[in-house]
Each structure stands twice: as structure tokens, then as C-alpha cells.
């Protein structure tokens, strides 16, 4: 029983040590974590990862800093997403009111 306790203690120490190391492998990951820190929204890192892949990283950081400097905003992450949504409507107006069309079902012919 004592060996299991020693193993679990060493394993926990290894996990703590590993959690302090950085796991950033690509540039967009660094940008996403920077956005999360700027906007004080660390629980939504995955959304910022996706945005960093899609949009220009420099522009995202500029817009995030602009949102972070405003004092009367309670939820900076939500406001940042609203700003991006408005910008996308301006850039691509044909995509804003696109209706989904149902695909025709395949009919079985009884022969």
C-alpha cells in the first residue's frame, strides 16, 4: 500500500510540473491566448483559437485592445464578438440573410 502512495505522490508532482509548461505549438494559438487575456475571457479560449485561424491576427489584437480600453463594458468577450459580427456583415452583406434550402429527398421508384 505504501508503494501506491509514493507512486501517486510522484505522479501528482509530475502533473503539477507539466501543467506549468507551455503547450503552444502554432502562432495562432499564441494569438488566441493573448486575445483571451486581453478580454479577460479565459474560459472561451477555443472560440478565440477558431477566430485566430480565420481572421488576420494583427487586426484581431487591435480590435480586442480597443474593446478592452472601453470602461463601460461589463462582458468584453461578448462585446468583441458583436463587433466582429458587425464587421463581417459589412464585408460580406450577401451572407447575412441567406436562407437555408432543404435538399430534395430521394424518391424511391417502384418498378
C-alpha positions in Angstrom: 0.0 0.0 0.0 2.9 2.3 0.7 4.2 1.9 -2.8 0.9 3.1 -4.3 1.0 6.2 -2.1 4.6 7.0 -3.3 3.7 6.5 -6.9 0.6 8.7 -6.6 2.6 11.5 -4.9 5.3 11.4 -7.6 2.6 11.3 -10.3 0.8 14.3 -8.8 4.1 16.2 -8.7 4.7 15.3 -12.4 1.2 16.6 -13.3 1.8 19.9 -11.5 5.1 20.3 -13.2 3.6 19.5 -16.6 0.7 22.0 -16.1 3.2 24.9 -15.7 4.8 24.2 -19.1 3.5 26.0 -22.2 1.8 23.9 -24.9 1.7 26.5 -27.6 2.9 24.9 -30.9 1.5 27.3 -33.6 1.3 31.1 -33.9 -2.5 31.2 -33.9 -2.6 29.5 -30.5 -0.4 32.3 -29.0 -2.7 34.9 -30.6 -5.8 33.2 -29.2 -4.4 33.1 -25.7 -3.4 36.7 -26.0 -7.0 37.6 -27.0 -8.3 35.7 -24.0 -6.0 37.5 -21.6 -6.8 41.0 -23.2 -10.6 40.4 -23.0 -10.5 38.6 -19.5 -12.3 35.6 -21.0 -10.0 32.6 -20.5 -12.9 30.1 -20.4 -13.6 30.7 -24.1 -10.1 30.0 -25.5 -11.4 27.6 -28.1 -13.5 30.4 -29.8 -10.5 32.6 -30.0 -8.5 29.8 -31.5 -11.0 29.5 -34.2 -11.1 33.2 -34.8 -7.3 33.4 -35.0 -7.3 30.8 -37.7 -10.0 32.6 -39.8 -9.1 36.3 -39.4 -6.0 38.5 -39.6 -4.3 38.1 -36.2 -2.9 41.7 -36.1 -6.4 43.1 -36.7 -8.0 40.8 -34.0 -5.5 42.0 -31.4 -6.1 45.7 -32.3 -9.9 45.3 -32.0 -9.5 43.4 -28.7 -7.4 46.1 -27.3 -9.9 48.7 -28.4 -12.7 46.8 -26.7 -10.6 46.3 -23.5 -9.9 50.0 -23.2 -13.6 50.9 -23.1 -14.7 51.3 -19.4 -18.4 50.9 -19.6 -18.4 47.3 -21.0 -19.2 44.5 -18.5 -18.6 41.5 -20.7 -15.7 42.3 -23.0 -15.7 38.9 -24.8 -19.3 39.2 -25.8 -18.9 42.8 -27.0 -15.8 41.7 -29.0 -17.9 39.0 -30.7 -20.6 41.6 -31.5 -18.0 43.9 -33.1 -16.7 41.0 -35.2 -20.2 40.1 -36.3 -20.9 43.7 -37.4 -17.7 43.9 -39.3 -18.5 40.6 -41.1 -21.9 42.0 -42.2 -20.2 45.0 -43.7 -17.6 42.9 -45.5 -20.0 40.2 -46.8 -23.5 41.6 -47.0 -24.7 38.7 -49.3 -24.2 36.2 -46.5 -26.3 37.9 -43.8 -29.8 36.9 -44.8 -29.2 33.7 -46.6 -32.0 31.2 -46.2 -31.4 27.5 -45.9 -32.9 25.5 -48.6 -34.0 21.9 -47.9 -32.5 19.4 -50.2 -35.0 17.3 -52.2 -35.5 13.9 -50.8 -34.6 10.9 -52.9 -37.7 9.2 -54.2 -37.9 5.5 -54.5 -39.4 4.3 -57.7 -41.4 1.1 -57.5 -40.7 -0.8 -60.7 
